[in-house]
Amino acid sequence: MANSSQLADKSLIKIGIINYPGAMLSAVQGLREIFLLANRICAQNGFEREFEVILLTPEDIAGGGYEDHHLQVLIMTPCLEGKYHLQPDAHLNRWMQQHHSQGAVVCSVCAGLFCWQPVAFSMADRPPPTGIWQNVLPLTTRR
């Protein structure tokens, strides 16, 4: 049950899910659907919380217009095929760094970690991220 301070504070959380080339589409859409279901559950139970999910591709980001979205969370999805996650677009990394510097939480699922590792390693006050064990050594040597 929500308390009165929760009910008085209607909060919108903007979440960007990155759909890069080779990303696992079931994860992209599955994450989106989880937040849509969370909205339904919050509404049914009187919680004043809402998640706005924006699906983004590197092309969308390069085209501009997403700098002012004030995303609070960025999620890099796992990959299914290809090697984009090993050499992501530099513009995407700069965009993610910009959002992180404005307070966004940057997170990943599985190999999505490799897309944002330049962002993670630019955060000197944070511990290094963990990921798929067989790929940890190459990731840590990129520092």
C-alpha positions, 0 to 999 in steps of 0.5 A: 500500500502506498503511503501519503508522500508516495501518492502526492508525488507523481513520478515519471521515470524516462527509460531509453532502451538501446536497440543496436545492430545485432541486439536481441530483439526479444530482450529489447521488446521484453524489457519494454513490456516489463515496464508497461506491465509495471505501469499497469500494476502501479495504476491498479495499486494506487502507486503514483509512478509511471515508466516512459519507455523510448526505444532508440537505435544508434541512427536515431541518436545520431540524427539528433533530437534525443539530447533533450529527453532527460532520460533517467535510465539507459539500458544496453540490451544483450546481443544476438549476433554480429560484433557491434557490441565490441566496437560501438559507434563513437557518437553513441558512446558520447551520447551515453556519457552526456546522459550519464553526466546529467545523472542518468543511470547507465546499465546493461544486460549481458554483452550490452556491457561492451557497448558502454564500457568506455562510459563505465571506465570514464567513471573513475570513482566507480568500481569496474563493471562485471560481465560475461566471465570469458570476456572480463580479461579483454575488457579490463585490459582496455583501460 
